[in-house]
Amino acid sequence: METQVTVIGAGPVGLTLAMDLASRGVDVPILYEHARTFDRIKLVPETAFVRYDDSGDGVTATCERRSGETVTIRKPLPRRLRRRLEHGPRADGRAPPGRCRDLEGPLLADPLPGDQGPVLRFIAGDAAHIWIPFAGYGMNAGIADCTNLSWMMAAVLNGQAGERLLEAHERERHPITEQVSRLAMGHATPSTAPGCRLPHFWMEDGRSVYDLLGQGYTLLNFSGEKVEESLARAFERTGMPLVTLDLPRRPEHYAHDYVLARTDQHVAWRGDELPDDPDAFVAHLACLQPA
């Protein structure tokens, strides 16, 4: 299959880009993993994107359908658009069955990619910017990415503009998404006050503290002393599991010896002394006694 543009992903951003390009006369199929089709959109259903291959004179997308059939979609470059592509790490296809040796932790930094190019491949929406999940999780910015990009791509493909026009996309959109990112992620005030989100920090071995929280409550112990078993037994009697993390250092934003976190990463309690009556304390947390 040969096409002018291939859109991967049929969310609001991908559909916006595809519809806008189609309205400008650009041939554009959409790759989407689900079988459901949408009116007025050329969809390749039940197809998962595997990898891109840059040959220097075009781009080939390798896909796999649920049946196991492999599909390749190639976009050869018109002669006037050909240029040499820099080589980088290339995927070898699907990994064979085996055991997982490493798990990547959550991405908590680098919310914007440093490069939106090269000009043969563009990313938009969640693939281009990672923000906290409110106000559409960046959907509005993603749609704006597409409306900026689609007319440029159509103009180049229809012979109305030169390829250098595509280079303007990053210069125009990256500063805007960076501003929105700072607005969305730069206003939080970390606090261990009960009800607040547990301030994030990295363990000495590189793990996230969020990855160490238990299925019930987790006591972060910065006191340097061993926690008495009576507290753990009080939790056991209610059937609520407790995990205790003995931590050698107190991170920034932590001012108390003990912080109790819930499994949803929110602070339930903090203090410099453990409760004198563990059973009453746990019953209060579990709403087993009047407030």
C-alpha positions, 0 to 999 in steps of 0.5 A, spaced: 500 500 500 502 506 498 500 513 501 501 520 501 501 520 509 499 515 514 496 517 521 498 512 527 492 513 532 485 514 531 484 519 538 481 526 537 488 528 535 489 523 529 482 523 527 483 531 526 489 531 522 486 525 518 480 529 516 483 536 515 488 532 510 483 529 507 479 535 506 485 538 502 485 532 498 491 528 501 490 521 501 491 518 508 489 512 512 489 511 519 492 505 523 488 503 529 488 497 533 481 496 534 476 493 529 471 498 529 470 503 523 468 510 523 464 514 517 468 518 512 475 516 514 479 511 511 481 506 517 485 500 516 482 496 522 485 491 527 492 493 525 497 495 530 503 499 528 510 495 529 516 500 526 518 505 521 524 504 517 527 509 513 530 507 507 533 514 505 528 515 499 522 514 503 518 511 509 516 504 510 511 503 516 511 495 518 504 493 521 501 487 524 494 485 523 490 481 529 490 475 524 498 475 524 498 478 517 504 483 516 502 489 512 507 494 510 505 501 508 510 505 504 511 512 502 516 514 497 519 521 496 517 525 490 524 527 487 523 534 489 523 532 496 528 527 497 534 528 502 538 523 506 536 521 513 541 520 519 541 513 521 539 512 528 537 506 532 533 501 528 528 496 531 528 489 529 521 487 529 517 484 535 521 481 540 521 473 541 517 470 547 521 471 554 522 473 561 522 481 562 528 483 565 527 490 566 521 495 567 521 502 566 519 507 572 514 512 570 516 518 566 516 524 571 520 528 567 522 531 560 514 532 558 516 535 552 521 531 546 527 535 544 525 534 537 519 534 533 522 532 527 525 529 522 520 532 517 518 525 514 515 524 521 511 528 526 508 527 533 502 530 536 498 529 542 500 525 548 506 522 543 508 529 543 507 532 550 505 529 557 501 533 562 497 532 568 490 529 566 486 535 566 483 540 561 483 534 556 490 531 558 493 536 552 488 534 547 486 542 545 494 543 544 494 536 540 488 538 536 492 545 535 498 541 533 494 538 527 491 544 525 498 547 524 501 541 521 495 539 516 495 545 512 503 545 511 503 538 509 497 539 504 501 545 501 507 541 500 504 535 497 500 539 493 506 542 490 504 549 493 510 550 498 517 547 498 519 542 504 522 547 508 515 550 510 514 543 514 520 545 518 516 551 521 511 546 525 516 545 530 519 552 531 511 555 531 508 549 536 514 547 541 514 554 544 507 554 545 506 547 548 512 548 552 508 554 555 502 550 556 507 545 560 510 550 565 503 552 566 500 545 567 506 542 571 509 548 574 504 551 580 504 545 585 506 546 592 509 539 594 506 538 601 505 532 606 499 535 609 494 529 610 490 529 604 495 532 599 499 527 594 505 524 597 511 528 594 515 524 589 522 522 590 527 517 588 530 512 592 537 511 592 537 505 587 533 509 582 526 506 584 520 511 585 517 511 592 510 510 588 513 503 586 514 501 593 507 503 596 503 497 598 496 495 597 493 498 603 497 503 607 505 505 607 509 508 613 515 512 611 519 512 617 525 517 617 526 516 624 532 512 624 528 507 629 525 501 628 517 501 628 514 497 634 510 491 631 504 493 635 502 498 629 503 493 624 498 488 628 493 493 629 493 494 621 492 486 621 486 486 625 482 490 621 485 486 614 488 492 612 495 491 610 501 495 612 508 496 609 513 500 612 519 503 609 525 505 613 528 510 609 535 513 611 534 520 609 529 525 609 527 528 602 525 535 600 518 537 603 518 532 608 519 535 615 516 529 620 519 523 622 513 519 620 508 519 614 503 514 612 501 514 605 495 510 602 495 506 596 492 511 592 499 516 593 495 520 598 497 522 605 493 519 610 497 522 617 504 525 619 507 526 625 514 525 629 511 520 634 507 514 633 500 514 636 499 511 643 493 507 641 494 503 635 488 500 635 484 506 635 488 510 630 487 504 625 480 504 627 479 511 625 483 511 619 478 505 617 472 509 619 470 503 624 469 508 630 465 515 630 469 521 628 
